[in-house]
């Protein structure tokens, strides 16, 4: 694992982690959990095992991994891994991985670049991090774990003078027992009207979800994690991509520190 002086960032959001955010984000100090950055390979492996259990075990993702029972890909060695542990058991119960601008240059791209043409974001890259592979253990899916992760990420961003976060926020294709893109198409239609970024930041999916051939009229809500991002001031950068390996539709999202609402700015940044 790369060991830089400060952690890095990458963003795919687990559709299961989305249940970890309540309908309203309650700003409280989490109890019984601790947050840290992985310093050793065994800590990274613990995060990768949690990811495998959630993505493959719960979501049915088809993972091409080099370590049995672990979600491992080529970006992991370039990322910093943020961990939430249960204080009593020291078990890793939540994780994000983080890819910094410097490390994105080293690996040659971000994960989001593999799903979207990010040409219009080129002017942001020097201070842009990618968040990804977020997931939370099923027995700990409450707002406190996600809030603890977000607090550590906000501190990291300000400490390293970084101002923009991007990532792929996932919507499950499985709905009411049926694999369909109708839910994703409907959520995209809603967010296109209310939370679309300015045109100069729009990106294009490399494997688009065929939204024009889907029913986009369903009265469905966005997954809780996406709603949480939107409350933090995030914007959607364009239409969803289809990820056949994870069986999800992925929305490109961008968050900027400057857009944090005042209550979250005070909580996360003390400003």
Secondary structure, 3 states (H helix, E strand, C coil): CCCCCCCCEECEECCCHHHHCCCCCCCCCCCCEEEEECCCHHHHHHHHHHHHHHHHHHCCCCCCCCCCCCCCCCCHHHCEEEEEEECCCCCEEEEEEEECHHHHHHHCCCHHHHHEECHHHHHHHHHEEEEEEEEECHHHCCHHHHHHHHHHHHHHHHHCCCCEEEEEEEEECEECCEECCHHHHHHHHHHHHHCECCHHHCCEECCECCHHHCCCCCCCCCCHHHHHHHHCCCEECCCCEEECCCCEEEEEEEEEHHHCCHHHHHHHHCC
